[in-house]
Each structure stands twice: as structure tokens, then as C-alpha cells.
Amino acid sequence: MKKFGLWALYALLLFILQISVLPFLSLRGVTGDLLLLLAASYGFLKGRRLGVLAGFFLGLAHDLATGTFFGIHTFVDMTVGLCCGKFSDQVFKDQFFLPLTASVFATVVAYFVPLSFVIMMGYEFDTASHMRNNLPAMLILEFLLACPVHKLTLKADSYIKEQTR
């Protein structure tokens, strides 16, 4: 239980940072998604089952805090946690390129899943223009934030292991 509380506190700190500081660092009106990166990093660290569970809670918190379609962030974060967790035993956790490639994957999923739902619901908008304006900004921001979030998650994991022995 203590482990869960410490991980929840870490996720809460990232969430507060995401909603308070990151809007000031937006690029073309797009902000980074620290909770998505946390779901990817946690999936790599803990495996598929815990990655999905973390993605569920992180996405649910994000859905409750934002006014978008309810469940979109939950689905995306669970998918990212599942896919990254699937490779958890096949990669070295300290690699430099691991969070960078995961951030690109997570960003593409986080962009195209909600876009697909919006299109399926019948909303009409210029998809090519939207992709041209938002996707590169999302990729740049997530790429820049991926390494710090992954390093912090590694440190949080070692700290939590130390505290719960």
C-alpha cells in the first residue's frame, strides 16, 4: 500500500506540473502530456499488467480534469502502458533512446486515437491542416520531455523500492 501511495504522489506531482507549468511552455497552443510519458515509462519499468493499470488511473485522472471526450485519455494511456509494458523484459531500462522512441510512439497514438473518434463521430474539419499544425508541435514537446520524465521515473522507482524494504 505504501508503494501505491508513493507512486500516486509522484503521479500527482507530475499532474500538477502538467496543469500549472506546461501551459506556459506550449508550442502552437499544444502542451506536453507528462501523464502519457509516465504511463510509457511505468510500462517499461513494471511490465504489461501494471503498465495498463497505471495507464488506466493516469488517463482517468486526465479525463476527469479536462473537458474532452470522457475516456479518450484513459484508452490512450492504457494502450501506451500495454504496448510499452509488452517490451519491458526485452529492453534495458536505462537506455537513452528508450524514452525517445516511446515518446514518439505514445504521441502518435495520443494524436490519432482521438482524431479517429472525432472523425467517426461525424465532425468535419480540415484534417490535413490540423495534422500539419498540431502533430509536429506534439512530437517536439513530447520528445523534449521524454528523457526528464523517464529519468525521474527511474529515480522514483529506486526511491520507492528503498522506502518500502
N, C-alpha and C positions, 0 to 999 in steps of 0.2 A: 504493500500500500504506500509505503514511503517513496518507492521508486516512481509510482504513478504520480504522486503529488509533486515530486521534483520535476518530472517531465512536464506536467501540466503547468508548473510555474515557469519553466523555460519557454514553453509554447505561448503562455500569456505574455511574457516579456517581448517575444518576437511579434506577437499580435499588436501589442501597444506601440511598439516601434513602427510597425507597418501602418497603423492608422494615424499616428501622430507625426512622424518624421518623414516618411516616404512621400506623402503628398507634396512636400516642398521640393523633392528631388525628382519630380515627374518629368517625363520626356514626351512631348506632344500630347499631354493630358493622360498619359499612361503611367501607372505606378508599378513598382515591383510587387511580387507576391511572395513574401517570406514564408508564409504557411505552406505554400506549394513546394518550395525548396526544402522546407523542413520535412514534409511528407516523403520527398525523394531521398533525402539523407537518412531519415529514420528507417525507411525501407531497406536501404543498402546496409545499414548497421544491424538491424534486427531481423530481417527476413520478410518473407511474403505475408504471413499471417499478421504479424504486428505492424507491418507497413500499411496494410489495408485498414487495420483498426485505428492506427494513428491518422491515416487519411480521412477516415470517417469523422473522427472528432474534430480534426483541424478544419475540414470542409464544412462541417455543421456549424462550427463557431463562425466561420467566414460567412456562411449563408445567413445566419441569424443577425450578423452585424451589418450586412449590406442589403440593399433593396432590390437585388436582381432576382432572377427566377430561382425560387427556392429548390435546392437540391443539386444545382449545377456544380457548385464548388465541392460539394460532398462527393458527387460522382467523379469529378476530375481528380480530386486529391486521392480518392480510393484507388482509382485506376493507376495513377502515378506511383502510389505506395506499393500496389501489387506488382507492377512491372519492374520497378527498381528492386523490390524485395526478391523477385524471382532470380535476380543476378547476384544476390548478396553473398552467396558462398563461392562465386566464381571470380570475384574481383578483390583487389587489395583496397582496404578502406581508406588508406592514406594517400592514394594516388591524386595527383594534381588534376588530371584530365577527367576523373570520375565525376566531380560535381559539375564540370563544364558541359560534358556531354549529357548528363542527366538534366541540366537546366534547359538545354535546347529541346530535348525530348518533352520535358514537362511543359515548356512554354508552347510547343506546337499542339500538344494535347489540350492545354488550357485555352488555346485560341480557337481550335477547330471544333471542339465539342460544343461549346455554347453557340458558336456560329451555325453549326448544323441544326441545333434545336431552334434557333431563331428562324432559319430558312424553312424548316419543316412546319413551323407554326404559321407560315404564310406571310411573314413580314417582308416587305420589299425595300431593298436599299442597294446601293452600289457596292457589291461585294468586292470587286477589284480595287476600288478606291479605299475601302475600309482596310483591306489587307495591306495595301501599299502604305497607308498612313500608320496603322497600329501594330502590325506584326513585327516590323523591324525595331520599333521602339521597345516592344515587349521583349524581344530577343536580346537586345543590348542590355536592358536593365537586369533581366534575369541572369544573363551571362556575367555581369559585373558583381551581382550579389551572391552568386552561387558559391564561390570559394569561401568568403567570410562566413556564410551560414553553415556550410559543411564543416569548416574548421571549428566553429563554435559548437556545433552538434557533437563533433568528436570529443571536444573538451568537456562538454556537458555529460556525455556518456561516461567518460572516465571519472569525472567528479561524482556522478551518481553511483557508479559502481563502488567507489571509495567510501561514500557515505552510508551505503546500505550493507556493508560487510559485517 
